Amino acid sequence: MSLVNRTTQLRMRRVLRRRQRQVEAAAEAAEKSLDTNLIGRFDRFLKVKRFATGWLLLVVLVTFCTVVQTLALSTYYQTVRPTTGGIYNEGIVGTYSNASPLFATGSVDVAISKLIFAGLFKYDDQNQLVGNLASSYSVDQTGKHYVVKLKPNLTWQDGKPLTAEDVVFTYHLIQNPDVESPLLPSWQNTNVTAPDKHTIDFDLPNAFSAFPYSLTTGIVPRHILMGIPAAQLRSNSFNTTAPVGAGPFAWQAIQASANTDPTKVTDLIALKPFAHYAGGKPKLDGFVVHTFGSQDGMITAFQHRGINAMTGLNSVPSSIANNSDVTATSFPSTAAVMSFFKTSSGVLADAQVRAALVQGSNTLSILDRLGYVTKPVREPLLMGQLGYDPAYQQAPYNPVAANAILDKDGWVRGADGMRSKDGQPLTIRLYAEDTAENQHTANALAKDWAALGVKTTPVLESLTDFQTTLETHNYDALLYGISIGVDPDVFAYWDSSQADIRSASRLNFSEYKSATADTSLEAGRTRLDPALRVIKYKPFLQAWQTDAPALGLYQPRFLYITRGTVYGLTNHTLNVDTDRYNSVANWEIRTAKVTN
């Protein structure tokens, strides 16, 4: 047993020694391999390291240059473009009382009404009449029968369908004396019917070439208002807190100011986009009208970025005039600022005095000092308008001739240089709304007329008081701007019927009466042929030139101040201030980079 064990032990020792030699040989081989393959190649490894590092730095440099070049060239394949979204905040001086197109008159009310309600037609950026709710209109050979076709699938902002019945209902409300709409005089004796849901017939008592331009009034919903008594319609909540129209924006909410100081009152009227507006869903997320009791309050809000835009200012406030992000757009208008002479009483009943005042007024000097470029007004029609004729312009500035007229008419200068006749002093009260532009114009006229020996007292009133002056015709002369529009029909401002105290509008501010002018105005507005209208208006223009019932001054601008660019808002001619909204569905105030 021990012999076996001895033999086994010897065998195990031999195996162990053999494995030790194998391990030693392997270690020696590994050492030799390490020396040959690693230690011996260190010099070449350093060369490879430098090579690899060089390539790595080159890759980094190329990557950096690529990024820089990409950024530098991004302007060639990417542009900053306007994009949808954002809340637009507009400031207006005034108060909110009524959004209905049947009653809205103030600047705030008219703005809200224009945004919520849509008319059959509107004006485009070329001041051409285009369809809004309507797709087209036609007129027969008599000029008394108009047919209007509605666009298909029209809806109200509450989802109900809008049809021809709503249009008829709207104009019947206007014609109802119990409703007391200020639009009544324009729609008397006009028969409005709907032969089907997409057609409206208008039958006029007489041919009226300018009729289509009266079809921009907002339409109201029959299904909401039909049960309200006419006499109660003006006071209904529909007009104030629950209006429903078919315009680009729908009513959302109103936040009334708790301030009792009228100069610090600020209300907010929030509107939301109407997705089914006939002109397409607005691109803005919302429109908020901020009302202010004073211009100072509005300017302060603009400075603090509380509003995007301001309206109703005559000039850019000095406090923001140098701000690079402020944009001031001067919209030309089809209005005319004139000094209307009250021809029915007082010293201005004398046609010679009126003629002298016209020739004694340096109108070009007034235009030069307005601070903006505009067109002069030299006759009752605007330059470039159908019927305008340079041959019938008012007499040009000639103080020598003006003084001679007054001398010949018996107006004698006193020791103070002022004139009188038969004990009556030649004095005039010139009324105007109290604005910086009117102050400039009224004072300039007073100075020119004082040089003729006419004592002129400018009376500048607040908006509320001035509205009363307009309604009562309590003035000698009036400095005021009238809206003429695209069509040359100025019947409302110069026909004798519009001077009568019984007239609902009484827009004949000069109280001018001329049988020749009346006949000519009536003939001009009842002819459809443009060439014939031009001929018919000539006697009126000649009578106006001779009788000098007013002094034409200039076409005023509408100043719109915004912070930054309002994309989609183009500079174009306005007939009324709210025509700025004609493209409001396309307004954009945000921008984003877009790949070309």
Backbone torsions as a table, in degrees:
resi	resn	phi	psi	omega
1	MET	NA	-39.6	178.0
2	SER	-70.7	-33.8	177.3
3	LEU	-62.6	-42.5	179.1
4	VAL	-64.0	-42.6	-179.1
5	ASN	-63.8	-38.1	179.8
6	ARG	-63.9	-44.2	180.0
7	THR	-62.1	-42.6	179.4
8	THR	-63.3	-40.4	-179.2
9	GLN	-63.4	-44.2	179.9
10	LEU	-61.8	-41.8	179.1
11	ARG	-62.0	-41.9	-178.7
12	MET	-65.4	-36.9	178.8
13	ARG	-65.9	-40.3	179.6
14	ARG	-63.1	-42.0	179.4
15	VAL	-63.2	-43.0	-178.6
16	LEU	-62.9	-43.6	-179.8
17	ARG	-65.3	-37.5	179.4
18	ARG	-62.7	-42.6	-179.6
19	ARG	-67.7	-34.2	177.3
20	GLN	-63.3	-43.0	179.0
21	ARG	-63.6	-36.5	178.9
22	GLN	-65.1	-41.3	178.9
23	VAL	-64.2	-44.7	179.9
24	GLU	-61.6	-40.5	179.7
25	ALA	-64.9	-40.7	179.0
26	ALA	-64.9	-40.3	179.9
27	ALA	-66.3	-39.5	178.8
28	GLU	-64.5	-40.5	179.1
29	ALA	-66.0	-39.0	179.1
30	ALA	-65.3	-40.2	179.2
31	GLU	-63.5	-42.0	179.3
32	LYS	-65.4	-40.4	179.6
33	SER	-65.1	-41.1	178.6
34	LEU	-62.3	-41.0	-179.3
35	ASP	-66.9	-39.5	-178.2
36	THR	-75.1	-45.5	-171.4
37	ASN	-89.9	-17.9	-178.1
38	LEU	-120.2	-62.9	-176.9
39	ILE	-61.5	-39.7	-178.6
40	GLY	-72.4	-13.8	-178.2
41	ARG	-108.5	8.6	180.0
42	PHE	-54.8	-39.5	-179.0
43	ASP	-63.8	-37.5	177.7
44	ARG	-73.7	-32.2	177.9
45	PHE	-61.7	-40.5	178.7
46	LEU	-62.4	-37.9	177.7
47	LYS	-64.5	-41.9	179.0
48	VAL	-64.6	-39.6	179.7
49	LYS	-61.2	-45.1	178.0
50	ARG	-63.6	-37.6	178.7
51	PHE	-64.4	-47.1	-179.7
52	ALA	-64.3	-40.0	179.2
53	THR	-63.4	-40.2	178.4
54	GLY	-61.2	-44.6	178.4
55	TRP	-65.2	-39.0	179.2
56	LEU	-62.5	-43.7	177.8
57	LEU	-64.5	-36.5	178.6
58	LEU	-64.8	-41.5	178.5
59	VAL	-62.5	-43.2	178.4
60	VAL	-61.9	-43.4	-179.4
61	LEU	-64.2	-43.8	179.7
62	VAL	-63.8	-41.1	178.8
63	THR	-62.5	-44.4	179.5
64	PHE	-61.7	-45.7	-179.8
65	CYS	-64.0	-35.9	178.9
66	THR	-64.3	-43.3	179.2
67	VAL	-63.9	-45.6	179.7
68	VAL	-61.4	-44.5	-179.9
69	GLN	-65.3	-38.6	178.6
70	THR	-61.5	-44.8	178.2
71	LEU	-65.0	-40.2	-178.5
72	ALA	-67.3	-34.5	-177.6
73	LEU	-92.2	0.9	-176.6
74	SER	-61.7	-28.6	-179.9
75	THR	-65.5	-19.2	-178.8
76	TYR	-85.1	-24.9	179.3
77	TYR	-120.6	-0.1	174.5
78	GLN	-133.4	138.6	177.4
79	THR	-132.0	152.7	175.1
80	VAL	-85.3	119.9	-176.8
81	ARG	-127.3	153.1	176.7
82	PRO	-65.8	148.4	179.5
83	THR	-137.0	162.2	-175.8
84	THR	-71.5	161.4	175.7
85	GLY	109.8	172.8	178.2
86	GLY	96.5	151.5	177.3
87	ILE	-103.5	127.4	-179.1
88	TYR	-97.1	128.5	-178.5
89	ASN	-117.9	116.0	-177.1
90	GLU	-115.8	135.0	179.2
91	GLY	-102.3	136.3	178.2
92	ILE	-136.7	135.2	175.2
93	VAL	-81.7	124.8	-178.9
94	GLY	147.8	-171.1	-179.9
95	THR	-127.4	153.4	178.7
96	TYR	-98.2	132.5	179.1
97	SER	-140.3	-28.5	-172.9
98	ASN	-160.7	122.3	-178.8
99	ALA	-95.6	-9.5	-176.1
100	SER	-66.2	134.1	177.3
101	PRO	-65.7	-13.4	178.2
102	LEU	-76.6	-22.6	-173.2
103	PHE	-127.8	-18.8	-172.9
104	ALA	-59.7	128.7	179.0
105	THR	-133.3	-42.4	-178.8
106	GLY	-68.2	164.6	-175.9
107	SER	-60.1	-40.8	179.7
108	VAL	-70.0	-47.8	-178.5
109	ASP	-59.9	-44.3	-178.7
110	VAL	-65.0	-37.6	178.9
111	ALA	-64.5	-48.2	179.6
112	ILE	-61.7	-43.2	-179.6
113	SER	-61.2	-41.8	-178.6
114	LYS	-64.9	-35.3	-178.3
115	LEU	-75.7	-33.9	-175.6
116	ILE	-88.8	-38.9	-174.1
117	PHE	-105.2	152.7	179.2
118	ALA	-122.2	141.9	176.3
119	GLY	-97.0	176.8	177.8
120	LEU	-65.4	-37.1	-179.1
121	PHE	-133.6	164.0	174.5
122	LYS	-148.7	-179.7	179.5
123	TYR	-106.5	143.6	176.2
124	ASP	-92.4	-171.6	-176.3
125	ASP	-71.0	-10.6	174.0
126	GLN	-99.6	11.4	-179.4
127	ASN	60.4	34.0	175.7
128	GLN	-102.8	143.6	180.0
129	LEU	-72.5	124.8	-179.6
130	VAL	-133.3	163.9	-178.5
131	GLY	-68.8	143.0	172.6
132	ASN	-117.3	-81.6	169.6
133	LEU	-81.3	-26.2	-178.7
134	ALA	-92.6	152.1	176.8
135	SER	-98.2	-28.1	-177.9
136	SER	-168.8	169.9	172.0
137	TYR	-145.0	159.7	176.3
138	SER	-142.6	158.1	179.9
139	VAL	-135.0	143.5	-179.3
140	ASP	-83.9	179.9	-174.9
141	GLN	-67.1	-23.3	-179.5
142	THR	-75.9	-19.1	-176.8
143	GLY	76.5	10.1	-176.8
144	LYS	-113.9	-12.8	-177.1
145	HIS	-118.5	112.9	179.3
146	TYR	-111.6	141.0	176.9
147	VAL	-122.5	126.2	-179.7
148	VAL	-115.2	133.8	177.8
149	LYS	-107.7	133.0	179.1
150	LEU	-85.0	154.1	172.2
151	LYS	-69.6	153.5	-179.4
152	PRO	-76.5	155.9	171.8
153	ASN	58.5	40.4	176.3
154	LEU	-78.8	143.7	178.5
155	THR	-135.7	155.6	172.2
156	TRP	-83.4	167.7	-178.2
157	GLN	-69.6	-10.3	174.2
158	ASP	-97.6	8.1	176.5
159	GLY	93.0	-10.8	-179.8
160	LYS	-74.2	149.7	179.1
161	PRO	-69.9	142.5	177.0
162	LEU	-103.1	123.8	-176.0
163	THR	-129.0	-179.8	178.7
164	ALA	-61.3	-27.1	178.8
165	GLU	-62.4	-34.7	177.4
166	ASP	-66.3	-38.4	179.7
167	VAL	-65.8	-47.6	178.5
168	VAL	-60.5	-44.4	179.1
169	PHE	-57.7	-42.8	-179.3
170	THR	-60.2	-50.2	-176.5
171	TYR	-72.4	-27.5	174.5
172	HIS	-68.8	-35.7	175.0
173	LEU	-63.3	-44.1	178.9
174	ILE	-59.7	-37.5	-177.4
175	GLN	-77.8	-13.0	-178.3
176	ASN	-80.6	115.6	-178.4
177	PRO	-58.6	-29.2	-179.0
178	ASP	-68.6	-23.0	178.3
179	VAL	-72.9	-31.3	178.5
180	GLU	61.6	45.4	175.8
181	SER	-80.5	136.7	177.2
182	PRO	-66.1	-9.3	179.0
183	LEU	-85.2	-5.3	-175.5
184	LEU	-52.7	-47.1	-175.7
185	PRO	-56.8	-30.6	-177.1
186	SER	-79.1	-12.3	-173.5
187	TRP	-121.9	10.8	177.4
188	GLN	-67.3	139.4	175.1
189	ASN	67.5	15.5	174.8
190	THR	-102.2	123.7	-178.5
191	ASN	-91.5	123.7	-177.6
192	VAL	-118.9	122.7	-178.5
193	THR	-137.6	165.1	179.8
194	ALA	-128.8	101.1	178.8
195	PRO	-68.2	-25.2	174.0
196	ASP	-153.1	-178.9	-172.1
197	LYS	-72.4	-10.4	-177.5
198	HIS	-120.7	7.9	-175.1
199	THR	-132.3	136.3	175.7
200	ILE	-125.6	130.1	176.9
201	ASP	-104.5	132.2	175.5
202	PHE	-117.3	118.3	177.9
203	ASP	-112.1	114.5	-175.1
204	LEU	-93.9	150.7	177.5
205	PRO	-68.6	-28.0	178.8
206	ASN	-142.0	158.6	176.2
207	ALA	-61.0	138.6	-177.5
208	PHE	-145.6	103.5	-173.2
209	SER	-66.8	-27.8	-176.8
210	ALA	-89.4	6.3	-173.6
211	PHE	-55.6	-44.3	-177.4
212	PRO	-56.4	-27.7	-178.8
213	TYR	-73.2	-9.6	177.7
214	SER	-91.8	0.9	-176.1
215	LEU	-95.0	28.4	177.3
216	THR	-99.6	-1.4	179.1
217	THR	-63.2	138.0	179.1
218	GLY	-63.0	142.6	179.8
219	ILE	-95.0	139.9	-179.1
220	VAL	-110.5	154.7	-174.4
221	PRO	-80.2	126.0	178.6
222	ARG	-67.0	-39.3	-173.6
223	HIS	-67.5	-17.3	178.5
224	ILE	-96.7	-37.7	-170.9
225	LEU	-100.7	-9.1	-171.6
226	MET	-63.4	-25.9	-177.4
227	GLY	-93.0	1.6	-177.8
228	ILE	-92.3	127.3	177.7
229	PRO	-57.2	140.7	-175.8
230	ALA	-55.7	-41.1	-176.8
231	ALA	-69.0	-18.5	-178.9
232	GLN	-101.3	0.2	-172.4
233	LEU	-66.7	-39.9	-176.4
234	ARG	-61.5	-34.5	-175.8
235	SER	-93.0	4.6	-177.2
236	ASN	-73.6	148.0	-177.9
237	SER	-64.7	-18.0	176.3
238	PHE	-54.2	-36.2	-175.3
239	ASN	-76.7	-20.1	-170.6
240	THR	-116.7	-50.0	-174.1
241	THR	-121.5	-1.2	-178.9
242	ALA	-144.4	43.3	179.8
243	PRO	-71.8	142.9	176.9
244	VAL	-130.0	117.6	-179.6
245	GLY	-126.5	-158.8	177.4
246	ALA	-132.0	20.1	-178.8
247	GLY	-82.1	-173.7	-174.4
248	PRO	-67.7	-25.1	-179.1
249	PHE	-127.6	145.8	-179.6
250	ALA	-109.6	154.8	-179.8
251	TRP	-62.7	138.4	176.2
252	GLN	-122.4	-55.9	-178.2
253	ALA	-167.6	164.5	174.1
254	ILE	-131.9	136.9	176.9
255	GLN	-118.3	108.1	-176.0
256	ALA	-86.0	144.9	179.1
257	SER	-76.5	144.4	177.5
258	ALA	-94.6	-1.6	-178.2
259	ASN	-74.2	133.3	-179.5
260	THR	-91.0	-11.4	177.8
261	ASP	-77.4	115.3	-175.4
262	PRO	-59.8	-25.6	-179.7
263	THR	-79.2	-13.4	-177.0
264	LYS	-115.5	5.5	-180.0
265	VAL	-67.9	131.2	178.2
266	THR	-136.6	112.7	175.9
267	ASP	-106.7	152.5	177.4
268	LEU	-122.2	125.6	176.0
269	ILE	-114.5	111.9	-176.2
270	ALA	-96.8	132.4	179.3
271	LEU	-124.4	150.2	179.3
272	LYS	-119.2	152.8	-177.0
273	PRO	-65.7	142.1	177.9
274	PHE	-98.5	110.0	-172.7
275	ALA	-62.4	-27.7	-174.9
276	HIS	-105.4	23.6	176.3
277	TYR	-59.5	140.5	-176.7
278	ALA	-59.8	-25.8	179.9
279	GLY	-93.3	8.4	-179.3
280	GLY	99.8	148.9	-179.2
281	LYS	-60.7	131.5	178.0
282	PRO	-58.8	148.7	-179.0
283	LYS	-85.1	-15.7	175.9
284	LEU	-79.8	152.3	176.2
285	ASP	-81.1	-17.1	-179.7
286	GLY	-178.3	161.5	-179.9
287	PHE	-134.3	123.0	-179.5
288	VAL	-119.7	124.0	176.3
289	VAL	-97.2	123.7	177.2
290	HIS	-103.8	122.9	178.1
291	THR	-98.0	143.0	-178.0
292	PHE	-130.0	146.4	178.6
293	GLY	-80.1	-13.9	-179.8
294	SER	-152.1	158.6	177.1
295	GLN	-66.0	-36.2	-179.9
296	ASP	-60.6	-42.2	178.8
297	GLY	-63.0	-39.2	179.5
298	MET	-67.6	-43.4	180.0
299	ILE	-62.6	-41.2	178.1
300	THR	-61.4	-43.3	178.4
301	ALA	-62.5	-37.6	178.3
302	PHE	-66.0	-43.0	179.5
303	GLN	-62.1	-35.2	-179.8
304	HIS	-88.3	10.0	177.3
305	ARG	62.9	29.2	175.4
306	GLY	-80.3	-20.4	178.4
307	ILE	-135.7	153.6	178.6
308	ASN	-86.8	-26.2	-170.5
309	ALA	-147.4	157.7	177.4
310	MET	-132.4	142.6	176.2
311	THR	-126.3	163.9	172.6
312	GLY	87.0	3.8	178.2
313	LEU	-93.5	148.9	177.5
314	ASN	-88.2	-20.7	-179.2
315	SER	-152.3	163.7	178.3
316	VAL	-75.3	125.1	179.8
317	PRO	-57.7	141.0	-177.8
318	SER	-61.2	-27.0	-177.6
319	SER	-68.1	-18.7	-179.3
320	ILE	-125.7	2.9	-173.3
321	ALA	-61.0	-30.0	-176.5
322	ASN	-98.5	5.6	178.6
323	ASN	-74.1	126.1	-175.8
324	SER	-67.6	-23.3	-177.6
325	ASP	-93.7	6.7	179.4
326	VAL	-96.4	128.1	179.1
327	THR	-115.4	126.3	178.0
328	ALA	-112.7	117.6	-179.7
329	THR	-109.0	125.4	177.6
330	SER	-99.8	106.3	177.6
331	PHE	-86.0	121.9	172.8
332	PRO	-67.5	156.3	-176.9
333	SER	-133.0	160.1	175.0
334	THR	-95.4	37.0	176.4
335	ALA	-104.8	167.9	179.9
336	ALA	-137.4	122.1	172.8
337	VAL	-87.7	126.0	-178.9
338	MET	-136.5	161.9	166.7
339	SER	-103.7	109.0	-178.2
340	PHE	-86.1	128.0	179.2
341	PHE	-97.5	126.3	179.5
342	LYS	-74.9	105.0	-171.9
343	THR	-84.1	-6.3	-172.5
344	SER	-90.3	-14.5	-176.9
345	SER	-160.8	166.1	177.2
346	GLY	75.0	-169.2	-176.5
347	VAL	-66.2	-23.8	-178.3
348	LEU	-81.5	0.7	170.4
349	ALA	-71.9	-15.7	178.9
350	ASP	-84.0	113.3	-177.7
351	ALA	-61.3	-29.6	179.9
352	GLN	-69.0	-36.8	176.4
353	VAL	-63.9	-43.3	-180.0
354	ARG	-63.0	-42.5	179.5
355	ALA	-62.4	-38.5	179.5
356	ALA	-67.3	-40.3	179.4
357	LEU	-63.6	-37.5	178.7
358	VAL	-64.3	-47.9	-177.7
359	GLN	-74.9	-18.3	179.6
360	GLY	-93.3	8.9	-177.7
361	SER	-105.8	120.0	179.8
362	ASN	-85.7	78.4	-174.0
363	THR	-67.3	-33.1	179.6
364	LEU	-65.0	-36.0	176.8
365	SER	-64.9	-38.2	178.0
366	ILE	-63.6	-43.2	179.0
367	LEU	-64.1	-40.1	-178.6
368	ASP	-62.4	-27.6	-175.5
369	ARG	-100.7	8.6	179.6
370	LEU	-69.3	-31.7	-177.7
371	GLY	96.5	1.3	176.1
372	TYR	-151.4	158.2	-177.6
373	VAL	-85.4	131.7	178.1
374	THR	-152.3	178.1	-179.1
375	LYS	-98.6	144.1	175.4
376	PRO	-75.7	155.3	173.8
377	VAL	-109.9	121.5	-173.8
378	ARG	-124.5	-1.9	176.1
379	GLU	-159.5	177.1	-175.1
380	PRO	-68.5	-16.6	174.3
381	LEU	-103.1	154.8	-177.8
382	LEU	-85.2	151.5	177.9
383	MET	-58.3	131.6	-179.2
384	GLY	87.3	-8.3	-179.0
385	GLN	-81.6	151.8	177.2
386	LEU	-54.6	126.7	179.1
387	GLY	97.1	-15.7	-179.8
388	TYR	-63.9	134.1	-177.6
389	ASP	-138.5	113.7	-179.6
390	PRO	-56.8	-20.5	-179.3
391	ALA	-67.1	-18.5	-176.3
392	TYR	-112.9	25.6	175.9
393	GLN	-67.9	153.2	176.2
394	GLN	-63.5	157.8	-177.7
395	ALA	-60.0	139.6	-179.2
396	PRO	-74.4	169.8	-178.9
397	TYR	-62.6	120.9	179.8
398	ASN	-156.1	83.5	-176.2
399	PRO	-61.0	-29.9	178.4
400	VAL	-64.1	-47.4	179.4
401	ALA	-65.7	-36.6	-180.0
402	ALA	-64.0	-43.5	177.9
403	ASN	-64.4	-38.1	179.6
404	ALA	-64.3	-37.4	178.8
405	ILE	-62.7	-45.5	-179.3
406	LEU	-67.6	-38.9	177.1
407	ASP	-60.0	-48.4	-178.4
408	LYS	-64.6	-30.9	-178.3
409	ASP	-81.9	0.2	175.0
410	GLY	91.8	11.3	177.8
411	TRP	-88.5	112.6	-171.2
412	VAL	-102.3	139.1	177.9
413	ARG	-77.7	140.1	175.6
414	GLY	-95.1	-171.4	-179.3
415	ALA	-63.5	-29.3	179.9
416	ASP	-87.2	2.7	178.7
417	GLY	88.6	-9.9	179.6
418	MET	-86.0	152.6	-174.1
419	ARG	-99.2	156.2	173.1
420	SER	-152.0	165.6	-178.9
421	LYS	-147.7	121.7	-179.6
422	ASP	53.4	38.9	177.5
423	GLY	84.0	-3.5	179.9
424	GLN	-98.7	119.0	180.0
425	PRO	-70.7	148.5	178.4
426	LEU	-89.5	85.3	-177.4
427	THR	-122.7	148.8	-177.6
428	ILE	-138.2	136.5	169.7
429	ARG	-101.6	116.9	-178.6
430	LEU	-103.6	110.9	-175.5
431	TYR	-96.6	144.9	177.1
432	ALA	-159.8	159.7	172.6
433	GLU	-70.6	144.5	-174.9
434	ASP	-79.1	89.6	173.1
435	THR	-129.7	161.4	-179.3
436	ALA	-60.9	-40.2	-179.4
437	GLU	-66.4	-42.3	179.0
438	ASN	-68.2	-35.5	176.2
439	GLN	-59.3	-46.9	179.0
440	HIS	-59.4	-47.9	-176.0
441	THR	-69.3	-45.3	-178.6
442	ALA	-63.1	-42.8	179.6
443	ASN	-67.0	-36.3	177.7
444	ALA	-65.6	-42.8	178.2
445	LEU	-65.3	-42.0	179.9
446	ALA	-60.4	-38.6	179.6
447	LYS	-67.9	-44.7	179.3
448	ASP	-62.2	-43.1	-176.7
449	TRP	-74.0	-29.7	176.0
450	ALA	-64.0	-32.7	177.9
451	ALA	-65.9	-20.5	176.9
452	LEU	-89.7	-5.9	-176.3
453	GLY	92.8	17.2	179.3
454	VAL	-104.1	116.4	179.0
455	LYS	-79.9	115.4	-176.0
456	THR	-117.1	130.3	178.8
457	THR	-113.4	107.4	174.9
458	PRO	-69.5	131.9	177.4
459	VAL	-119.5	103.8	-177.9
460	LEU	-99.6	121.8	-173.0
461	GLU	-116.1	159.1	172.7
462	SER	-65.4	163.1	-177.5
463	LEU	-57.0	-43.7	-178.4
464	THR	-63.5	-47.3	-180.0
465	ASP	-66.2	-36.4	-178.3
466	PHE	-68.5	-35.2	176.5
467	GLN	-61.3	-38.2	177.1
468	THR	-65.6	-40.8	177.9
469	THR	-61.0	-41.7	178.3
470	LEU	-61.9	-44.4	-176.3
471	GLU	-68.6	-36.7	-176.5
472	THR	-91.6	-9.9	-176.5
473	HIS	57.2	38.1	-178.4
474	ASN	-92.3	77.7	-178.9
475	TYR	-162.9	165.6	169.3
476	ASP	-93.0	-47.9	176.3
477	ALA	-134.7	154.4	-173.6
478	LEU	-132.3	126.8	174.1
479	LEU	-99.5	113.0	-169.5
480	TYR	-158.4	152.8	176.7
481	GLY	-106.6	130.0	179.5
482	ILE	-111.7	144.4	178.8
483	SER	-87.7	120.1	-178.9
484	ILE	-98.5	-44.7	177.7
485	GLY	90.1	-171.2	-176.9
486	VAL	-71.3	-44.2	-176.4
487	ASP	-82.5	144.5	-177.6
488	PRO	-81.1	17.0	179.1
489	ASP	-74.6	104.0	-179.3
490	VAL	-112.8	26.9	-179.2
491	PHE	-52.0	-44.5	-174.2
492	ALA	-62.8	-24.6	-174.7
493	TYR	-96.4	-17.5	-172.7
494	TRP	-132.4	-9.6	178.7
495	ASP	-75.1	144.0	-176.9
496	SER	-57.6	-35.3	-177.9
497	SER	-62.7	-26.6	-177.8
498	GLN	-85.2	-0.6	175.7
499	ALA	-95.8	-15.6	-177.5
500	ASP	-65.5	137.9	179.9
501	ILE	-62.2	-20.8	179.1
502	ARG	-84.1	-7.7	179.1
503	SER	-70.0	135.4	-177.7
504	ALA	-66.4	-33.9	-178.7
505	SER	-93.2	-44.9	-178.7
506	ARG	50.6	50.1	-178.9
507	LEU	-89.0	-1.3	174.5
508	ASN	-78.9	81.4	-172.0
509	PHE	-67.9	-22.9	176.8
510	SER	-84.7	-7.5	-174.4
511	GLU	51.3	42.1	-176.7
512	TYR	-77.9	131.6	179.0
513	LYS	-131.9	120.4	179.8
514	SER	-151.0	120.9	179.5
515	ALA	-61.4	-38.2	179.4
516	THR	-63.9	-46.1	179.4
517	ALA	-64.0	-40.3	-179.4
518	ASP	-60.7	-47.6	-179.0
519	THR	-62.6	-42.9	-178.8
520	SER	-66.4	-43.1	179.6
521	LEU	-62.8	-42.4	179.9
522	GLU	-65.9	-41.0	-179.6
523	ALA	-67.5	-38.9	-177.8
524	GLY	-67.4	-37.0	-176.1
525	ARG	-82.7	-11.4	-177.8
526	THR	-105.2	11.8	178.0
527	ARG	-112.1	133.1	179.8
528	LEU	-87.6	-28.2	-179.4
529	ASP	-72.3	116.8	-177.9
530	PRO	-56.1	-41.0	-179.1
531	ALA	-63.9	-38.1	179.4
532	LEU	-70.5	-36.2	177.8
533	ARG	-61.6	-41.3	179.1
534	VAL	-57.7	-42.9	-179.4
535	ILE	-66.8	-42.8	-176.8
536	LYS	-66.3	-28.1	-178.1
537	TYR	-80.5	-13.8	-175.2
538	LYS	-59.6	-44.9	178.7
539	PRO	-60.0	-36.7	177.5
540	PHE	-63.9	-46.4	-179.4
541	LEU	-61.4	-39.7	179.8
542	GLN	-67.0	-41.8	178.9
543	ALA	-65.4	-40.6	179.8
544	TRP	-63.8	-40.2	178.8
545	GLN	-63.9	-41.3	-177.5
546	THR	-74.0	-42.4	-173.6
547	ASP	-83.0	-19.0	177.9
548	ALA	46.7	58.8	179.0
549	PRO	-74.9	-9.6	-179.1
550	ALA	-158.3	164.5	174.9
551	LEU	-112.2	114.1	177.6
552	GLY	-73.8	138.0	-176.8
553	LEU	-118.1	-73.8	-175.8
554	TYR	-160.1	163.6	173.0
555	GLN	-87.9	116.6	-176.5
556	PRO	-72.7	161.1	174.6
557	ARG	-102.3	164.5	168.4
558	PHE	-112.0	115.8	-177.3
559	LEU	-91.4	124.1	-179.7
560	TYR	-122.8	116.4	-175.7
561	ILE	-106.8	125.2	-179.0
562	THR	-128.7	157.0	172.9
563	ARG	-96.0	110.7	-175.5
564	GLY	81.2	-176.4	-177.8
565	THR	-87.7	136.1	171.4
566	VAL	-103.4	102.3	-178.0
567	TYR	-70.1	138.0	-177.4
568	GLY	95.5	-15.0	176.4
569	LEU	-95.4	107.2	-177.1
570	THR	-104.2	152.7	178.7
571	ASN	-78.3	111.9	-178.6
572	HIS	-145.8	169.2	-178.2
573	THR	-72.2	134.4	178.2
574	LEU	-109.0	142.2	172.5
575	ASN	-90.5	-37.0	172.5
576	VAL	-136.4	160.2	-174.8
577	ASP	-56.3	-37.9	-176.0
578	THR	-74.7	-2.0	173.4
579	ASP	-66.3	-10.6	174.1
580	ARG	-62.8	-22.9	-178.8
581	TYR	-84.9	-1.1	-174.5
582	ASN	-59.4	-26.4	178.7
583	SER	-112.5	19.3	-172.7
584	VAL	-61.2	-26.6	178.9
585	ALA	-64.4	-20.2	-178.7
586	ASN	-104.2	5.6	180.0
587	TRP	-69.6	141.4	175.8
588	GLU	-139.5	141.9	-178.5
589	ILE	-124.7	-5.8	177.8
590	ARG	-104.2	155.5	176.8
591	THR	-132.3	158.7	177.8
592	ALA	-154.9	152.6	176.8
593	LYS	-77.4	131.3	-176.6
594	VAL	-127.5	133.6	177.7
595	THR	-73.5	131.1	-177.8
596	ASN	-70.3	NA	NA
